[in-house]
Amino acid sequence: MNKIHLVFFVIFFTCTSLLWGQETQWASQVLEVSSSYSAGFLFKQDLQYADYEPRQVLGRPNVLPGNSGDSPSAWVPQKPDREDFIKVGFDVPMKIQQIAIAESRNPGAVYQIYCYDVSGNEHLAATLEPAPVNALGRMFNVFIDPTTYEVNAVKIVLRGATVPGHNAIDAIAISSSSIPTTADINIASNLNPDLSLEKLKADLGEDLVNLNPIIAPDGNTIFFSRDSPQNVGGARDDEDIWYLERNPSTGEWGEPINAGSPLNNKGSNFVSAVALNKDGSYVLLLGNQYVEKGKMRGGVSLSSRKADGSWSEPTPMEIRDFYNYSQVANYFLSNDQKYLLMSLRRDDGYGDLDLYVSFNRGDNSWSAPLNLGRNINTADLESAPFMADDTTLYFSSQGYSGFGGEDVFVSHRLDDTWLNWSAPENLGPVINSESNDTYFNISVDNRYAFLTRGEVDSTGMYQMEMPIFQRIEPLYVIRGQVYNVKNNMPVEASVIFDNVADTITSSSSQGRTKGDGTYELTLPPGTYDIYAERDGFATLNRQRIALADLDPDGDKLVFRDIYLVDNLSTMNPDESLRLTRKAIASEEILFELESFALGRKAYGYLDGVAGFMQENPDVSIRVAGHTDSSGTDSYNQQLSEKRANAVADYLIHKGVPSSRIRKVGYGEKRPLVKNTSAANRQLNRRVEFVVIE
């Protein structure tokens, strides 16, 4: 039997390790499972939740290190006192010497581990002695003699009766490394090192629950929720809207004041957001709908501040198909009042509370809630959404690895579908703690951030000075259209932006074109390879764009068209010949007046052309230079030839044989558009490509 060495960590967190990307794989598919506990039967509705399901073991840990214990984001067998197993697969077969098992609840039940080679043969890797462990959870590292075969699947056998209650598995990994695999927190990399969080300096009293501080646009009023015997409904009223006013001369906050009627009644009253009206006044987004005779129902309402400082009667917002199976809900209204974010429990949810968006249709009518998708929502709860701008989402979650309880995360919206988001990043140990950290929001002037920290019986409001990040990175909107080079018709395809600097995780962003071939993606600064994918086609003008090199204060809207060509290996000679009729122009290869020097943007585009030709050695191209109508015919002819030569020379420098490049200059004879404006003349100062073989 192989020698076995055991190492386990109860709590361990670091930034993402280089080791993971090179030597460690996390399970990517569930192959077999003996049973699964599910909380779905607890609800009458047909909820599509993934609580405790086998798929929760896939990928990296999202319970450890901070949330060990009962979590729906881990696989739990159906019954706690019998033998169970789960078999998982991995994307790339590899020789290993370590199996890492993230036990997130009642650890110690692992009995046997089997490995499977690429032929499906079973190998007993370890037999252990199950016993309770004095910890809520652990990363259990089992070291074995290095395998002589490549492992592509692992089976974990549990003896549930050896531990009290259910055992839970958060994740399973295999590794060729002798260094113990750990459960890491994905902490945002550019956090301000000088961040400092302090309790709100106000006399809020003791033993009172104060939640969700939201500062008004004037910077001198903070609204918050309070459980106080002085609430409108008395001691049995667990939530009223209160506010603090700051003395502008001293900067000190005054005594808490109950907002009174009409904002407060005997029901649950709270402010979810503050937004500006067109006249400069502001409006409060209130939790729940205020209906007749002081009654409340699920949803939200709006109340505007009047000229005399009083508040209008709350008006219910009409949201199509609104319902919420939970007694808890959170909301956020954008400053322009065009979209509404919600934390709800609904039929199309992935677990506990999920984040949704609804859009303003006018006349107080809002679209049905749209789930933000798996990139944001988990089997656990997501709550307290806040958008600092139209793309940067802050929210609290227990569904990702964190420091304990609910942590605050940030993610960026990548397109207009509201379904594609960057991987959520933890805001680190200053903002997050072992307690629940929720209701994160930023003042309108971007000077302060606020949040709520603590358990239900000891909750406090905190503030911090901005900025959170060392430098707020601009986001760029990339738009374009995908064409079939043979007929210049738009086609549907997947558009891929590979982050070439991220060699560890090979991260990429992906979008889908609309029916007219157009696409739009929102990306942070970086260098990206751009191409499209469609069955039977290859990208002709694969290109590289360095968003980080663009002017950070300049235009954040970038246009890139992509051309697809039929895979030449599947074409007959006639089909290949028809490609000669199509010329491809790019806004990346435009020239200054009377110049044949390549601009900075041209190099990334030409790198893509060179890459395409290297991947397709049977392809030859014609490089055609053009000019506008400025200058004489003979001068323009010579200039167009120099432009074609400049492009051809660069491609040759990149390794494309000169025999596969034909150069021609057309002078001003073939304008792309009429030379009627400076912008049009710029488009005509170009180089085009034609596939000729």
N, C-alpha and C positions, 0 to 999 in steps of 0.2 A: 504493500500500500504506500502511496505517496506520503512523504512527510508533510505535516500540516503545521503552519505557524499562524497564530491568531493575533490580530491587533484590532482594537476598536476604540473609537473616540465618542465620548458622550456629547460634548459640544466643541465644535471646531469650525471657525470660519476664516476665510481669506478672500482675496480677490481671485478672479478666474485664473487657474493654473495653466501654464504652458503644457504641463504634463498631459492634461486631459485631451488636448487637441492632437497629441502625437502618439500616446501610448495607451490611452484608456477609451473604452467605448461603453456607452450606456445602452440598455436594451431598447430596441426599436420596434419590436412586435411581440405580441402574446401568441404563443403557439398552442399551449394547452393550459388548462386550469381545472382544479378539482371542484371548486365552489367559489361563490362570491356573496358577500353580505351587501345588501342594498337598502338604502333608506327610502326608496321610492314607494314602498308599500305603505308608508306612514301617511301618505297623502291620497286623497280621493281622486285628485286630478291625474291625468295621464302625463306626468312630467317626464321630460327626456333628460333626466339628470344622470351624471356619471359618478355619483357618490360611491366611494369604496370599491369601484369596479376594477377588474384586472388591468385595464389600460392605464390606471394611475401609476403603475410601476415604470412606465415608459419614460425615457428621457432622464435628465438629471433630477436630483432630489428637489422637491418643492415643499416639503414639510420640514425636514432637518435644515439647519441646526436649531432654529428657534422655536418651532411649534410642535415639538414632540407631544404625543398624547393622542386624543381622539381627533382625527382629521379626515374629512371625506376625500382628500387628495392622496390617499394611500389605499392599496389593495388590502382588504380585510376578508378572510374566509367566512363562510356562512355561519359556522358554529365555532365556539372558542375551544372546545375540548376534544377535538379529534385530529387525525393526521390529514394534512392537506398539502397540495403542491402547486407550483406555478412554473411553467416552462416558457422561456423567452428567447427570442432570436436577436442577432446582431447583424448590422449591415455588412461588415467586412470580416471574413474569417481571419483569425490571428492566433499565434501561439501566445500562451498566457502563463503567468505564475501567481495571479491574484484574482479572487472574486470578491467584490465589495457589495455588501447588502445593507441598504439603509433601513434599519428597523425603527419605525417611528412611534411604535406603541408596544408596551409590554415586551421588550426585547428578551431574547434568550431561547426562542422556540426552534431555531434552525437545527435540523437533525442531519440531513444529508444534502450533498451537492453533486449533481451529475453534469458532466460536460459532453457535448456532442460534436463530432467532427463533420466535415463537409459531406461525408458519405452517409451520415445519419447514425453512425455507430455510437453507442452509449458507453461512457467511461465514468466510473465512480471516482470522483475527485476528492471527496472528504466525507467522513462520518464523524459527527460531533456528539457531545454530551449536552443536550439541552438542559437549561436551568435558568431560573429567574435572574435578572440582572438589576442591580439597584440603580436604575436610571429610567427616565421617561422614554428615552430613545437613544440610539447609538448608530454609528457607522461601523458595521462589523466587517473587518478585513480578514479574509481567509487566504493565507499564502500556501501554495502547493509547489511541488517540484515543477520546474518549467515543462510544459507539455511538448511532446515531439510532434504533435498534430495541431492543425489549425482548428480553433474552436469557433463555431458559429451559432451555438445555442447552449443554454444552461437551464437546468431544472433545480429548483430549491424545494426541499421537502421540510415541512414544519410538523412538530409534535405540539399541538396547541395545549394539551392538557398539562404540559410542564410549566406553563406560566399562568398567572391569574388573569382571566379575561382574554379578550381578543388580542392576537398579535397582528401587527400591521407592517406591510412592506411598502416603503416609499419609492425605492429605486434599486436597480441591480446593474452592476458594471463588471466588465472583465478588463484586465490590464496585464501588460507585459512588464510592468515596472515593479521594482522592489520597494518603492515608496508608497506608503498607505494612501489610497484614494480618499478624498475628503468631501464633505458636503459644503459647498461654497455659496456665498451670497453674491449675487450679481450687482455689485455696487457701482453706481455711476462714476465714471473715471475722472470727470473734470469738476468734482465738487470743490467749492471754496474751502481751503484749509483753515480759514479764520472764522468759520461758522460758529456762532454761539447762540444757544437757546436759553431763554430766561422766562420765568413766570411773569405773566402780565402784572405790572405794578399797579394794582388796584385793590381796594378794600372790599373783597368779595365775601368775607366771612368764612367760617369754618363749617365743615360737615354739610356743605351744599354742593349739589352737582351742577356745574356750569359747563356748557357745551358750545362748540361751534362759534367762536368769535369771528365776526365779519365786520370789517371797517367800511364806513360810508365813504363815498368819493371825496368829501371834504376833509377826510383824515382826522376829524375831531369827534366822531361818534362810532362806537363799537356796539353792534347788536349781538346778542347771544341768548342761548336758551338756559333756563334755570328751573330746578326743582326746589320750590320754596313754599313754606306755609303761607307766605304773603301773595301767592299767585291768586288770580281772579277766582279760581274755583276752590281756594283754600288748600288745606293740607293734602287733600285727595287729588289735587290738580298737579300732575307731575311735570308739566312743561309749559312755561309761559315765555313770551318774548320780553327780554329786559335790554337795557342799553346803558352805556357809560358815556359821559361827555368829558372831553379833555379841555382843560384850561389853556387857551393858546399862549398865554404869557408865561405860565410856569411849566407847561407840558405835562402836568399831573392829571390823572384820571379822577373824576369825582365819584360820588356814591352811586351804586346801582339803582336804576329807576325802572319800575315796571311800565311797559309801553301802554298798558291799559286798553280800553276799547277804542277802535273796532278791531285792533290786531289780536287782542287776547279775549278769550271766552273760557268756558269751563272745559273745553276740549284741549287737545294737544296742539300747542301753537309754537311755531319756530320759523326763523328766517333761514332760507336756503341760499339766497344770493341777493346781491344789489346790482341793478343795471341802470343805465342812464336813459332818460327820455330825450327826445329830439330838442326839447326846450331847455335842456340843461339840468332839469330836476331829476330826481332818481326814483326808482320804483323798487319795491321789495317783492321778492319771490317768496311766497309763504307756503309752508307745508300744509297739505290738506285743502279741500274745497270748503269754503264757508258758504253754507246754504241757509235756508230760512230758519228763523227762531233759534239762532245760535247753535244749530246742529252742524256737524262736520262729516265729511266723507272723503274717501281716498282721492288723491290727486294734488293739485297745486292751485294757488290763487295769486293774484297780483293786487298790490295796493300802492298808490302813488302819493308822494308827499305834496301837500297843498302849499300855497303861498304863505299861509299863516303858520306852517309847521305841523299841522295836524295831518292825519292820514285818511285817505278815501276808504270807503267800504270795500273790503276784499272782493275781487271779481274772480269767480272760478274760471280756469283755463280749460277749454274743451279739447281734450286729447282723444283722438279716435282710438277705439278698441283699448281703452285703458282699464287695466285691472292689476292687482298685486296680491299674491297669495300670502305675503308676509305682513306682519304688523309694523314692520320697520321699512322706511323709505328715505332716500336722500335725493336731492335735486340740485341742479345748477342751471342758471339762465345766462346765455352769452350777453355781453355788454350791448350788442346791437339788437338783442332780442330775436335773433333769427333761428336759434336752435336751443333745445332744452335737453340736458343730460339727466338721466334718472338711474337710481339703484333700486331694482325691483326683483321680485321672484315671479316668473311667468312660465308658461308652457314650453317656450322655446329656449329656456335657460339651460345652463350647463351645470348648475349646482345650487348653492344658496343664492344670495343676492347677486345679480348680474348688472352690468352697466348697459344702458340703452340710450338712444338719441331719438328725438322727435323734432320735426322741422315746422317752422311757422308758415302756415298756408294763408295767412291773412284773416281778418274778421274774427280774431280770437279762436281760430281753428288750427289745430296742430295734427301732424301726421301720426299714424300708429307707431308705437315704440319699435325701434330697430335695434336688435341685439348687436353689440360691437364685436362679437365673434370670439373665437378661441384664442386669438393673439392677446386678448385682454382678460376675458372671463375664464374662471376655473371652476372646479367642483366645489371649492370653498366660497367664501363671500368676498365680493368687491363692493366698495361703498365710497361715499363722500367724493364724487367726481368734481374736479375743478379744472377749467381750461384757462391757462394764462394768456393764450392767444388762440387762434383758430386751429392750431395744430398740436400744441403741447398740452398733454393731459396729465394731471396729477390725480391720484386716487389711492385709497387704502385697500389692502388685501391681506388675507391670510392664506392665499393660494400659491404664494411664491416663497422661496427660502428667505427668511428674514431673521430678525433679532428676538422676536416673540410677539404674540398677539397680532394685531393688525399693524402693518408697516405702511409707510407712504412710498409710493412708486411713481416714476415718471415714464411716459411713453409718447412717441410722436406719430401723429396721423400721417400716413404715407400717400393717400389719394382721396378722392372725393366719394368713394364708396362708404367710408367710415367703417370698413371691415378690415383694412390692412394697417397694422400698427407695428412700430419697432418693438423689439423685445423690452418688456418693462424692466426698469433699473431701480434698485433700492437707493434711497436718498441717504443712506449711511447712518452711523451710530450716534451722530449728534441729533439728527431729526428723529430717528427711530430708537426705540428702547425695548425692554422686555415687556412693557405694558402695551395697551392699545394706543396707537398714534393715528389720529383721524382728523377729519375736517380741515385739511391743509388748504389754505387759500392765500392769495397775494393781494396787497392793496393796489388800488387803481394806479397810484403814482409809482408803483414798483419799488417802494422803499422798505416795506416790511412784509413778512410772511407770518401767518398765525396758524396754530393747530391746537388740538385738544389731546391731552395725554392722561392716561390712568384708567383704572377700573371703574365700574359703575358707582361704587361707594366712595371714591376718592379721586374725582376728576378735576383736572386743572387746565387753565387756558395759558398758552405760551405764545411768545412772539420772538422773532429774530430779524436782524437787519439783513437786507439783500446786499449783494447777489448771492444766490445759492451756488451758482456755478462760477468758475473762474472767468469764463467768457461765455456769454450767451451766443451759441453758434447760430448763424442764420440758416434758414432752411430754403432750399431751392425747389422751384416747381419746374419739372421737366415735361414738356409737351411735344408731341410729334404724331406722325402717322406712319403706318407700315404699308408698304406697297409691294406688289408682285412686279418684278423688274420686266417681265415679258410683255405685260400689257398695261403697265402703269396703273393698275386697279388696286384700290385698298383691299387689304385682307385682314381677317381676324388672326391674332397670334398672341402668344405670351411674350411680354417684353421683360428682359432681364437686365438688371443693373448689378454687376458683381463688384463688391468693394475690394479692389486689388490690394489695398494696404492691410486688410484683415486676413492674413494668411493662416491664423490659428483656427478660427471657426469657419472660414470661407463663407462669410455672411453675404447675403445678397437680398435685393428687394425685387419683387416681381409684381407685375400688373398684367391686366388683360385688356386688349383693345376692345373698343366698341364695334358695332356693326360696320361703321364707316372707316375702320382701321385706326382711329385716333386713340391715343392713350395719354394719361397724365399720372405722374408720380411726384411725391414730395420727398426730398432727400436732404439729410444733413451734409455739411461739407465733407469732401473726400474725393478720392480718385476712383472712377468707376469704368469698367468695361461694359459697353452697351451693345446688346444684340437681341434678336427676336428668335423665337422657336415656334415652328409649325411642322407637322409631319410632312416629310417629303421635300422640305425646303432648307436652305442654308442662308445665313446672313451674308450678303455681299459686302456691305459697308460696315462691318463690325468696327466700332470706334471706341476711343478712350477719352473721357472728359474729366478734367481735374477741377471739381467744384471748389476745392480749397484754394485754388490759385485765382479764382475770380474775385473781382472787387467786392469786399464784404459790404460796402456801402452802396453798391451798384444794383442793377436790376436783378431780381431773384427769379426771373422767368427766363428759361432757356428752352430753345426749340431744337429737336433732333429728329429727323426722319430716318427711317430704316427701310432698306430694300432687301427683299428676299428673292432668291433664285432657286429654281428647281435643282435638286441634287443631281449633279452632272452624271453621276454614276448610273442613274436610272433613265437618262435621256438617250434618245436615238439621235443620229447626226442632224436630222432635219430640225428637231427641237432645239438643239444647241445652236444651230445656225440662226434661228429666229431671234436669239438674244442679241444679235448684232444690231437690231433696229432700235434698241433702247439706250438712251444716254442718261447717266445718273449725275446730277449736280448736287453739290452740298454747300450750304451756307458757311461751312468751315473752311472752304478753299476759295475765298474771295480776296481780291487784291486791292491795295490802295491805288489811287490814280497814278498812272504811268510807272507802276512798280511791278516787278516779278518776284519780289521777296515773299516767302511763305510767312504767314502770320502764326502766332503762337497756337491758335486754336487748330490750325491745319495739321499739326504733328500727330495729335491723338487720332484724328480721322484717318490719316494716311497709315498710321500703325495698324488700324483695323483693316484697311485694304490689303496691306502687306500680309497680315495674318491670314486673311481669307485666301490669298493666292498661294501661300505656303501650305495651307490645308487642302488646296485644290490644285495640284501641280499641272493639270491639263488645261487650266484656264489661262488665256492671254487677254490683254486689254488694250484698248486704244485710249490714249490720254490726249484730250482735245483742249487746247487753250483758246480763250475768247477775250475780247475787249469790249469796251463801250464805244461810242461814236466819237469820242474826243480824239483829236489828232488826225493825221493823214492816213490814207489807206495803207501805204507802204509801212509807215511807222507802226500802225496797229498790227499789221501782219507779223512784223518782226517781234513785237511785244508779246503777241499771243504764242508764238513759238517758244520764246524764252520762258513763259509761264508753264507751258507743257514740259519743257526741259527741266525746270525746277522741281516739278512734281515727280517726273520720271527718275531724276537723279536721287531723290530721297528714297523712293521705293527700291532702287538698285542698292543704295546704301543699307537698306534694311534686309537685304538678302534675296530680293526678287531678281532672277536672271534678266538681263537686258533684252534677251531674245524673246521674252514674253511681253514686252512693252513696246507699243508702237506710238509714236508721237506725231501730232499734227497741230498746226495753228490755223485758225479760221479768221483771225482778225476780228472785224466788226460785222462780218457777213451773217452770223447766226445769233442774233440777240435772243435772249430768253424772254425779255419783256421789252416794251418800247422804251427808248431812251428819252423819256419825257420828264424825269425828275432825278434828283441826286440819288434817291433810294433805288430807283430802277437801274440807273447806271452802275451802282454798286453791285447789283445782282448780275449784271452782264459781264463784269470783270471777274471771270471764273475759269475753272477747269472742270471738265466733265470726263466721265469714264464710260467706255462701251466694252462689254464682254464680246470678244470676237471668236473665241474658240471654247 
